[in-house]
Amino acid sequence: MYTLSQSIRAKGDSGDPLPPAFKSMDKAGTRYIRGQLSLTVAGGGTGKSAYKLSRILKAETPIPTIYFSADSSADIQLSRAISILTKIDMAESVAAVRRNDIRAYAPLLDGHPVRFDYGASPTIDDIETTVNAWYELYGEDAHMIVLDNITNIRGGGAGNDEDPFQGLESLMDWANDMARTTGAHVAGLHHTTGPHNDGNSPIPMSGVKGQITRVPALVLTLHKPDENTLAVSTVKNRAGRSDPSGNTFVELGFDGNTMQITDDNFSTVSY
């Protein structure tokens, strides 16, 4: 147990914000905080994995990250990363990966302290083993742990006929505990309910599949009002502003051909 003043010793690195990647998101008060759990929610194909990978690779300073990529295979993530970092067309990145010839990009890729696990359906034990292995290898915990997607993780507890998402709620409790224990920001990716799967209009907090928003400190929903824009709504934020309706959002530029997500000219918040 700790007194209030002693709690500073228990804090560790928790509470420290991770380096921002998009100035408009930082200006809006939406930050990834170490020791906390977040959930990023969008319909299929909207770009939530690309957004998360860009958020890591474009951070102002490198973020030591473990990325559990159950939803995307190694060739897809590698191709995305090459395009994100070099701005070349995805077709060219995919071709280089298929030829097994990425020598020209290796120095740039290896400059980022992110490590991937590509198990298609990792168990909780698998994830904990990898997290512990990182600590043994580097002498400190990762600063960010990405779970992409949380529905691919096995061992979160089974639901039942009355509440089929009870297992995901338990999984959120486990992920939140991992954030507290390691001091990492744990970022889960998740899906929407059916009416929001098209991804072309703002998604409220009520649009999160399974309504598993009780535990995460930060919940973001993504939609694409047009093919050149990715809109990020902060529908829950214990550390700053939020709008559960999803109708307040930051607009980022999006180029799917080169996987470029930018806020150079998209720093407005829409209402």
C-alpha positions in Angstrom: 0.0 0.0 0.0 1.1 3.6 -0.7 0.3 7.0 0.8 -0.5 9.7 -1.7 3.0 11.1 -1.6 4.5 7.5 -1.8 2.4 6.9 -4.9 5.1 8.7 -6.9 7.2 5.6 -6.4 4.5 3.3 -7.6 3.9 5.4 -10.8 7.1 4.5 -12.6 6.8 5.6 -16.2 3.0 5.5 -16.1 1.4 8.8 -17.0 4.1 9.9 -19.4 2.8 10.7 -22.9 4.3 8.9 -25.9 5.9 11.1 -28.5 3.3 12.5 -30.9 3.2 11.8 -34.6 0.3 14.1 -35.7 0.4 17.6 -34.3 -3.3 18.1 -34.8 -4.1 15.1 -32.6 -1.7 16.4 -29.9 -3.3 19.8 -30.2 -6.8 18.2 -29.7 -5.5 16.7 -26.4 -5.6 13.1 -27.7 -2.4 11.4 -26.5 -1.2 7.9 -25.9 -0.3 7.7 -22.2 2.0 5.1 -20.8 0.4 2.7 -18.3 -3.0 3.1 -20.0 -5.1 1.1 -22.4 -6.7 2.5 -25.6 -9.0 1.1 -28.1 -9.1 2.2 -31.8 -12.3 1.2 -33.6 -13.3 1.3 -37.3 -15.0 -0.7 -40.0 -13.1 -3.1 -42.1 -10.8 -1.5 -44.6 -11.0 2.0 -43.1 -7.3 2.1 -42.3 -7.0 1.5 -38.5 -3.9 -0.7 -38.9 -2.3 1.8 -41.3 -3.2 4.6 -38.8 -1.6 2.7 -35.9 1.5 1.8 -37.9 1.9 5.4 -39.1 1.4 6.6 -35.5 4.4 4.4 -34.5 6.7 5.0 -37.4 6.1 8.8 -37.7 6.5 9.6 -34.0 8.8 12.5 -33.3 11.1 10.2 -31.5 11.2 6.4 -31.8 8.8 4.4 -29.7 10.0 0.9 -28.5 7.0 -1.2 -29.6 5.8 -4.8 -29.6 3.2 -5.1 -32.4 1.0 -8.3 -32.3 -0.2 -8.3 -35.9 -2.7 -11.1 -35.9 -4.9 -9.4 -38.5 -2.2 -8.5 -41.1 0.5 -10.8 -42.4 4.2 -9.9 -42.6 4.2 -9.1 -46.3 1.4 -6.6 -45.8 2.9 -4.9 -42.8 6.3 -4.7 -44.4 4.9 -3.2 -47.6 2.9 -0.7 -45.6 6.0 0.3 -43.6 8.1 0.8 -46.7 5.5 3.1 -48.2 4.9 5.0 -44.9 8.6 5.7 -44.5 9.6 6.4 -48.2 6.3 7.7 -49.7 6.6 5.3 -52.6 3.5 3.7 -54.1 2.3 0.5 -52.4 2.5 -1.4 -55.7 6.3 -0.8 -55.7 6.6 -1.7 -52.0 4.6 -4.9 -52.6 6.8 -5.8 -55.6 10.0 -5.3 -53.6 8.7 -7.5 -50.8 7.6 -10.2 -53.2 11.1 -10.2 -54.8 12.6 -10.5 -51.3 14.7 -7.5 -52.2 14.3 -4.7 -49.5 18.0 -3.9 -49.2 17.5 -0.3 -50.2 15.0 0.2 -47.4 16.6 -1.9 -44.7 18.6 0.9 -43.0 15.4 3.0 -42.7 13.3 0.1 -41.5 15.8 -1.1 -38.9 16.0 2.4 -37.4 12.7 1.9 -35.7 12.6 -0.1 -32.4 9.4 -1.9 -33.3 9.2 -5.7 -33.3 6.3 -7.8 -34.8 4.7 -11.0 -33.8 2.6 -12.4 -36.7 0.8 -15.2 -34.9 -2.7 -15.3 -36.4 -4.4 -16.2 -33.1 -2.1 -15.6 -30.2 -3.1 -16.7 -26.7 -2.8 -14.5 -23.6 0.2 -16.7 -22.6 1.8 -16.2 -26.0 1.6 -12.4 -25.5 2.8 -12.4 -22.0 5.8 -14.6 -23.0 6.8 -12.2 -25.7 6.4 -9.2 -23.4 8.6 -10.8 -20.8 11.1 -11.8 -23.5 11.4 -8.1 -24.5 12.2 -7.2 -20.9 14.9 -10.0 -20.7 16.4 -8.9 -24.0 16.4 -5.1 -23.5 16.3 -4.7 -19.7 13.2 -2.6 -19.8 9.6 -3.0 -20.9 8.3 -1.8 -24.3 6.8 1.6 -24.3 3.9 0.5 -26.5 2.1 -2.8 -27.1 -0.3 -3.1 -30.0 -3.0 -5.8 -30.1 -4.3 -5.9 -33.7 -7.1 -7.1 -33.5 -8.3 -8.0 -30.0 -10.9 -10.4 -31.4 -8.0 -12.6 -32.7 -6.6 -13.2 -29.2 -7.5 -16.5 -27.6 -7.9 -17.0 -23.9 -9.8 -13.9 -22.9 -12.7 -15.9 -21.5 -15.7 -17.2 -23.2 -19.0 -15.3 -23.6 -22.4 -16.9 -23.2 -25.8 -16.8 -24.9 -26.9 -13.7 -22.9 -23.6 -11.8 -23.3 -21.5 -13.1 -26.2 -18.9 -10.3 -25.6 -18.2 -11.1 -22.0 -14.9 -12.6 -23.0 -13.8 -9.4 -24.7 -14.7 -7.5 -21.5 -12.4 -9.8 -19.5 -9.7 -9.3 -22.2 -9.9 -5.6 -21.7 -9.4 -6.1 -17.9 -6.3 -8.2 -18.7 -4.9 -5.7 -21.2 -5.4 -2.9 -18.8 -3.6 -4.8 -16.1 -0.7 -5.4 -18.5 -0.5 -1.7 -19.1 -0.4 -1.0 -15.4 2.2 -3.7 -14.8 4.6 -2.9 -17.6 4.1 0.9 -17.8 3.5 0.5 -21.6 0.7 2.0 -23.5 -1.4 -0.9 -24.6 -3.3 -0.2 -27.8 -6.1 -2.5 -28.9 -7.7 -2.4 -32.4 -11.3 -3.5 -32.7 -14.4 -3.5 -35.0 -17.7 -1.5 -35.1 -21.2 -2.7 -35.0 -22.9 -3.5 -38.3 -24.5 -0.1 -39.0 -21.1 1.6 -39.0 -19.1 -1.0 -41.0 -19.2 1.2 -44.2 -16.9 3.6 -42.4 -18.1 6.8 -44.2 -19.7 8.6 -41.2 -18.7 9.4 -37.6 -18.9 6.5 -35.2 -20.1 7.2 -31.7 -18.9 5.3 -28.6 -22.1 3.2 -28.8 -20.9 2.0 -32.2 -18.1 -0.1 -30.6 -18.8 -3.7 -31.2 -19.6 -5.4 -27.9 -19.7 -2.1 -26.0 -16.3 -2.9 -24.4 -15.5 0.8 -23.6 -15.7 0.6 -19.8 -12.1 -0.2 -19.1 -10.0 1.7 -21.8 -8.9 5.2 -20.8 -8.9 6.3 -24.5 -11.3 5.2 -27.2 -10.9 6.5 -30.8 -13.2 5.8 -33.8 -12.1 6.3 -37.4 -14.1 7.0 -40.5 -13.4 8.3 -44.0 -15.7 11.1 -45.2 -13.9 10.9 -48.6 -11.1 8.9 -50.1 -8.5 11.5 -49.2 -9.4 12.0 -45.6 -9.2 9.9 -42.4 -11.2 11.4 -39.6 -10.3 10.5 -36.0 -13.0 10.9 -33.3 -12.0 10.8 -29.6 -15.1 9.4 -28.0 -13.6 8.7 -24.6 -10.6 10.3 -23.0 -9.8 10.2 -19.3 -6.9 12.6 -19.9 -8.5 15.2 -22.1 -11.4 16.3 -24.3 -13.8 13.8 -25.8 -17.2 13.6 -27.5 -19.1 10.3 -27.2 -21.2 11.2 -30.2 -18.2 10.9 -32.5 -19.2 14.1 -34.3 -16.1 16.0 -33.1 -13.1 14.7 -35.0 -9.7 15.6 -36.3 -9.3 15.3 -40.1 -6.0 13.9 -41.4 -4.9 13.6 -45.0 -4.9 10.1 -46.3 -3.3 8.7 -49.5 -4.0 5.0 -49.8 -1.6 4.6 -52.7 1.4 5.6 -50.6 0.0 4.9 -47.1 0.6 8.5 -46.2 -1.4 9.8 -43.3 -0.6 13.5 -42.6 -1.9 16.5 -40.9 0.1 19.1 -42.8 -3.0 20.7 -44.2 -5.6 18.8 -42.1 -5.3 20.3 -38.7 -8.9 21.3 -38.2 -11.4 19.8 -35.8 -14.9 19.5 -37.4 -18.2 19.8 -35.5 
